[in-house]
Amino acid sequence: MCERVPLDCCGGLGNVDLSKMDVSLVEDFLRHVNLTDPSFCLAVAAIAFNPLFWNTVARWEHRTRGLSRLVGSPSLACYCLAFVILLLNVYRSHSVTVAMKTQARWDAMDRTAVFCCGVALMVLGTTLVVSSFLALGFTGTFLGDYFGILMEEKVTGFPFSITENPMYWGSTANYLGLALVGSSPAGLILTAIVGVAYKLAIMFEGPFTEKIYEERSRRPKHQ
């Protein structure tokens, strides 16, 4: 009977001397980022605030219909929230751009291949965002479900055939592309924060949106 011997390359991780690892590239990267810079902190605040704001307002609207009563109709209320969200997103993009410009460029990223990769990501990101908007429509894009403006069926065509949340990941790709084009280490960190913020938003929005449609499916058809 053959005994299984666990693979233990190079004696296992216990024999790896981490002190001999070349960390100069990481150190050089971090030297080009000032995490306490006011413009950087402002960009982080804008990134974190936006999804928190629209989720809070949309859930409040779904629970109370307060915004719809205030402006007179669910559709107008959704358009009002969408207008505010667009303004906040413009400010967020402006804040990220300012933070990137005020911090140092990194020569290691200043390469033609990196620049081209950045442009490709921005093209991909824009494609995902625009095609997602066209597939969902205005109210579908801007949380119309929370206002009682429900879609007849789930959208499964492009770009939702590629990813569940193309609007969010397309936006993230745009920020990553912008960071690569600008050779900005600060931009890479801000992009990571954007990705984390969107991931958290998805964790909150996904189950809640499914709950809204489950509630509709349980209602009598004549209602």
C-alpha positions in Angstrom: 0.0 0.0 0.0 1.4 3.3 -1.0 1.5 6.1 1.5 0.7 9.6 0.3 3.5 12.0 1.0 2.4 15.6 1.2 4.2 17.9 -1.2 6.6 20.1 0.6 8.5 22.2 -1.9 11.8 23.7 -0.6 11.0 22.4 2.9 7.8 24.4 3.2 7.1 28.0 3.9 8.9 27.7 7.2 12.2 27.5 5.4 11.6 30.7 3.3 13.7 33.6 4.4 11.3 36.5 4.0 14.1 38.9 5.0 15.8 38.3 1.7 12.8 39.1 -0.4 13.2 42.1 -2.7 10.7 44.7 -1.4 12.4 47.7 -3.1 9.6 47.9 -5.7 6.9 48.1 -3.0 8.9 50.6 -1.0 9.4 52.7 -4.1 5.6 52.5 -4.8 4.7 53.6 -1.3 7.2 56.5 -1.5 5.0 58.0 -4.3 1.8 57.9 -2.2 0.9 60.4 0.5 -2.1 58.9 2.4 -2.5 62.0 4.5 -2.7 64.5 1.7 -6.0 66.4 2.0 -7.0 65.8 -1.7 -6.4 62.1 -1.3 -8.5 62.0 1.9 -11.2 64.0 0.2 -11.3 61.5 -2.7 -11.5 58.5 -0.3 -14.4 60.3 1.5 -16.3 60.9 -1.7 -15.8 57.2 -2.8 -17.1 55.9 0.5 -20.0 58.4 0.8 -21.6 57.9 -2.6 -22.9 54.3 -2.3 -23.7 54.9 1.4 -25.9 57.9 0.4 -27.9 56.3 -2.4 -28.5 53.1 -0.5 -29.7 55.0 2.6 -32.0 57.3 0.6 -33.3 54.5 -1.6 -34.1 52.2 1.3 -35.8 55.1 3.2 -37.9 55.7 0.1 -38.8 52.1 -0.2 -39.9 51.9 3.5 -41.7 55.2 3.7 -42.4 56.5 0.2 -41.4 59.9 1.7 -39.6 61.2 -1.4 -42.4 60.2 -3.7 -44.9 62.0 -1.5 -42.7 65.0 -1.3 -42.3 65.6 -5.0 -45.7 64.1 -6.1 -44.8 60.8 -7.9 -42.4 57.9 -7.8 -41.0 58.6 -11.2 -40.1 62.2 -10.4 -38.7 61.1 -7.1 -36.4 58.6 -8.9 -35.3 61.3 -11.3 -34.5 63.7 -8.5 -32.4 61.1 -6.7 -30.7 60.2 -10.0 -29.8 63.9 -10.5 -28.1 64.0 -7.1 -26.3 60.7 -7.7 -24.9 62.0 -11.0 -23.7 65.2 -9.3 -22.0 63.2 -6.5 -20.4 60.9 -9.1 -19.1 63.9 -11.0 -17.6 65.3 -7.8 -16.1 61.9 -6.9 -14.4 61.7 -10.3 -13.2 65.2 -9.9 -11.8 64.5 -6.5 -10.0 61.3 -7.7 -8.5 63.3 -10.6 -7.3 66.1 -8.4 -5.8 63.6 -5.9 -3.9 61.9 -8.7 -2.6 65.2 -10.1 -1.4 66.4 -6.8 0.7 63.3 -6.1 3.8 62.1 -7.8 3.9 60.0 -10.9 5.8 56.7 -10.8 8.4 56.2 -13.4 8.0 52.4 -13.2 4.4 52.9 -14.6 5.5 55.4 -17.2 5.6 52.8 -20.1 3.8 52.6 -23.4 2.4 49.2 -22.6 1.0 50.5 -19.3 -0.5 53.5 -21.1 -2.1 51.3 -23.7 -3.5 48.9 -21.1 -5.0 51.9 -19.3 -6.7 53.2 -22.5 -8.1 49.7 -23.2 -9.5 49.5 -19.7 -11.2 52.9 -20.1 -12.7 51.7 -23.4 -13.9 48.5 -21.7 -15.2 50.4 -18.7 -17.1 52.9 -20.8 -18.6 50.1 -22.9 -19.9 48.3 -19.8 -21.3 51.5 -18.2 -23.1 52.7 -21.4 -24.4 49.3 -22.4 -25.6 48.7 -18.9 -27.5 52.0 -18.9 -29.1 51.2 -22.3 -30.1 47.8 -21.1 -31.7 48.9 -17.8 -33.1 52.3 -18.8 -32.9 55.4 -16.7 -35.1 54.3 -13.8 -33.6 50.8 -13.9 -30.2 52.2 -13.5 -31.0 54.6 -10.7 -32.7 52.3 -8.2 -36.2 52.6 -9.7 -37.0 49.3 -8.0 -36.9 51.0 -4.6 -39.5 53.5 -5.8 -41.9 50.8 -6.9 -40.9 51.1 -10.6 -40.2 47.4 -11.3 -38.9 45.8 -14.4 -41.0 43.1 -16.1 -38.2 40.6 -16.1 -34.5 40.4 -15.2 -32.1 41.7 -17.8 -29.8 38.9 -18.9 -28.4 40.3 -22.2 -25.1 42.0 -22.7 -23.4 43.2 -20.6 -25.2 41.3 -17.9 -24.3 38.1 -19.7 -20.7 38.9 -18.8 -21.0 40.1 -15.2 -23.8 40.7 -12.7 -22.9 44.3 -12.0 -21.5 45.8 -15.2 -22.2 49.4 -14.2 -20.1 49.1 -11.0 -17.2 47.1 -12.5 -17.2 49.2 -15.6 -16.8 52.3 -13.5 -14.0 50.6 -11.5 -12.2 49.7 -14.8 -12.4 53.4 -15.8 -10.7 54.5 -12.6 -8.0 51.8 -13.0 -7.4 52.9 -16.6 -7.2 56.5 -15.5 -4.6 55.5 -12.9 -2.5 53.6 -15.4 -2.7 56.4 -18.0 -1.6 58.9 -15.4 1.2 56.6 -14.0 -0.4 57.3 -10.6 0.2 55.0 -7.6 -2.3 57.0 -5.6 -4.8 56.3 -8.4 -4.2 52.6 -8.0 -5.0 52.8 -4.3 -8.1 54.9 -4.9 -9.2 52.4 -7.5 -8.9 49.6 -5.0 -11.0 51.6 -2.6 -13.6 52.1 -5.3 -13.7 48.4 -5.9 -14.2 47.7 -2.2 -16.9 50.3 -1.9 -18.8 48.8 -4.8 -18.4 45.3 -3.5 -19.9 46.3 -0.2 -22.7 48.1 -2.1 -23.5 44.9 -4.1 -23.6 42.9 -0.8 -26.3 45.3 0.5 -28.2 46.0 -2.8 -28.4 42.5 -4.3 -30.4 40.7 -1.5 -32.6 43.7 -1.0 -33.5 44.1 -4.6 -34.2 40.3 -4.8 -36.5 40.8 -1.8 -38.4 43.5 -3.6 -39.1 41.3 -6.6 -40.0 38.3 -4.3 -42.6 40.5 -2.6 -44.1 41.4 -6.0 -44.2 37.7 -7.0 -46.3 36.9 -3.9 -48.9 39.5 -4.6 -52.2 38.5 -6.3 -52.0 39.1 -10.1 -55.0 41.5 -10.1 -53.2 44.0 -7.8 
